[in-house]
Structures are given as C-alpha cells and as structure tokens.
C-alpha cells in the first residue's frame, strides 16, 4: 500500500501531532511532517510544487477524527 509508512507514522504519533498541530492539515512524507496548513487545498497545492501527488499524505490533525461523519444537509418540511 502506497503511503503505508506515512499512515503508520501518523497513527503512532497521533497524540503528539494533534497536540502540536490541532485542527490543521499536516503534510507527511516518510516519517516527517514537512508542513501544516489551515486548509487541505492549501496543503496539497503548496506540497505538490516539491513532491509529486501520491508521494505525500495530507491529514487533518484531529484527535477525535474517528467519530462518525454526518454531512450537513438541508431538511425541508413537507406538509
């Protein structure tokens, strides 16, 4: 699996990464965080200038990320 090293590094160091980069998008290459950004798009755009897509992982540093994601939706009352 490509990016397995980056994924394993994030899982192993998640507590420290989240403490330092809370709610920021971190860019991981190998076992190193090479940047942190406020948006995922910004992280990808900045990093792809130095590294090809697929050679880095962008991850939101959020300790409670395992919670279920419920997309925002609009509900309309039906009479």
N, C-alpha and C positions, 0 to 999 in steps of 0.2 A: 504494500500500500504506500503510495507516494505521500509524503509528509507525515509518515508514522513517527519519525524522530521528533518533529515539532509538536505533534499531538501529545506524545508521551511526556515530553518536557513540560508542556502546559499542565497536564494532569498532575504530574509530580510536584510542580512548583506553584500550583494554582493559588494556594493561600497567600504566599508571598507576592505573587504577581498581582492578585486582586487588592492586596493591602497597598501596594505601591501605585498601581495604575487603575484604581477603582473607576468603573464606568467609562473607560477609554478603550479604544481599539488598539491592541498591540500587534506588532508585526514580528513574527518569529521566523528566524532562519536557523536551522540546526537546533542548537540549544542556547540561542541568544536572542534577546529582544533587541531589535535594531531600531525601533521607533514606536511612538504612541501618538494617537490622533483622536480627534473628537468625533469623526465620522468614519464609517467603513470605506466610503468612496474616497475620502482624502487619503486614507491609509494605502489603498490599492494604487491610486494614481501616483502618489509620491514614491512608493516602493518599486513599481514596475519600471521606473526610469533606471534603476540599478540592477534589478533582478527580474528574470522572465516570469510571467504568470505561471503558476504551478510550482515554483521553487520557494515559495514563502507561504506562511499561513497568517491570516488576519483573524483575530479572536477578540471578542468583547470581554474585557476583564470584569467579570461579574460573578461573584461567588455563588449567588442563588440562581444561576442560569439553568439549572436542571428542573426548575419549575415549569409547569405546562405553559405553553404559549397560546394565548387566545387572541386571534386577530380582532382588531376593532371593527365593529360593524354597525350599520345604521339599522334601526328597527322602526318599522312604520306600523302604526296601529291600524288594524283592519276592523271596520265596523260590521 
